[in-house]
Amino acid sequence: MKTFTRDSTIRLKFNFRNHAGDILNPTAGAQVSLSYIPVNSADLTCATYPLTQTGNDWIYEWDSAASDPCVIQVHAQTLGGPPTSSIDTEFRLKANRANRELSGEWS
């Protein structure tokens, strides 16, 4: 699992594939959903963002300052009817040194 430091911009990049494994670029676009624990909250939230196409890559840059340190669940899918391709992944968000209480240095 990849680990990123909180307060950084995280670049999410996806390549969608069809049932045969060939690259698929959906004409209706694609989106990504991130499930995380927001700062100063104990409740899990899910936010959905549009992906931007660059060649065969579908990209979104997420500002991780919105989240407390936790494991972020990610789901990307094609749009335009039922998804023809989707991707599930996750990554860990850790506190940086500026977040001393969150990193366990101060209580």
C-alpha positions in Angstrom: 0.0 0.0 0.0 1.4 3.4 -0.9 1.7 6.0 1.8 1.4 9.8 1.4 1.9 12.6 3.8 -1.1 14.6 4.8 -1.4 18.2 3.4 0.2 17.1 0.1 -1.5 17.1 -3.3 -2.0 13.5 -4.4 -2.1 12.8 -8.1 -4.5 9.9 -8.9 -4.0 8.4 -12.4 -6.0 5.6 -13.9 -6.1 3.6 -17.2 -9.4 1.9 -17.9 -9.5 -1.4 -19.8 -12.3 -3.4 -21.5 -13.1 -7.0 -21.0 -10.3 -8.0 -23.4 -7.7 -6.0 -21.6 -7.5 -3.2 -24.2 -7.3 0.4 -23.2 -10.7 2.0 -23.0 -11.3 5.8 -23.2 -15.0 6.4 -22.3 -16.7 9.1 -24.4 -18.9 10.1 -21.5 -16.0 10.6 -19.1 -15.0 9.0 -15.8 -15.1 9.8 -12.1 -13.3 8.9 -8.9 -14.8 8.5 -5.4 -12.7 8.8 -2.3 -13.8 7.6 1.1 -12.0 9.1 4.1 -12.4 10.6 7.6 -12.5 14.5 7.3 -10.5 16.7 9.6 -12.2 17.1 13.0 -14.8 14.4 12.4 -15.2 10.8 13.3 -17.6 10.0 10.5 -16.5 8.4 7.2 -17.4 10.5 4.1 -17.3 9.9 0.4 -16.6 12.6 -2.2 -16.8 12.1 -5.9 -14.8 14.1 -8.5 -14.6 14.1 -12.3 -11.5 12.7 -13.9 -9.7 14.7 -16.6 -8.4 12.8 -19.7 -4.8 13.2 -20.9 -4.2 10.7 -23.7 -5.0 7.3 -22.2 -4.6 8.5 -18.6 -7.5 9.7 -16.4 -6.3 12.1 -13.7 -7.5 13.9 -10.6 -5.3 15.8 -8.1 -6.7 15.6 -4.6 -5.8 18.0 -1.8 -5.2 15.7 1.2 -5.6 18.5 3.7 -9.3 17.7 3.9 -8.6 14.3 5.6 -7.3 13.1 8.9 -4.6 10.4 8.7 -6.3 7.2 7.7 -6.6 4.6 4.9 -8.3 6.2 1.9 -10.5 4.0 -0.2 -10.6 4.8 -3.9 -13.1 3.8 -6.6 -12.8 5.0 -10.2 -15.4 4.2 -12.9 -16.4 5.1 -16.4 -19.6 7.1 -17.0 -22.4 6.9 -19.5 -24.7 4.2 -18.4 -23.6 1.2 -16.4 -19.8 1.3 -15.9 -17.9 -0.6 -18.5 -14.7 -0.4 -16.5 -13.9 0.3 -12.8 -10.8 0.3 -10.5 -10.7 -0.1 -6.8 -7.6 0.7 -4.7 -6.5 2.3 -1.5 -3.6 4.3 0.0 -2.5 5.4 3.5 -2.4 9.0 4.5 0.0 9.7 7.4 0.4 12.9 9.5 3.4 15.1 8.7 5.7 16.7 11.3 3.6 19.9 11.3 0.7 17.8 12.6 2.5 16.8 15.8 -0.7 15.8 17.7 -1.8 13.6 14.8 1.6 12.0 14.5 1.7 11.1 18.2 4.5 13.5 19.3 2.2 15.7 21.4 -0.8 14.7 23.3 
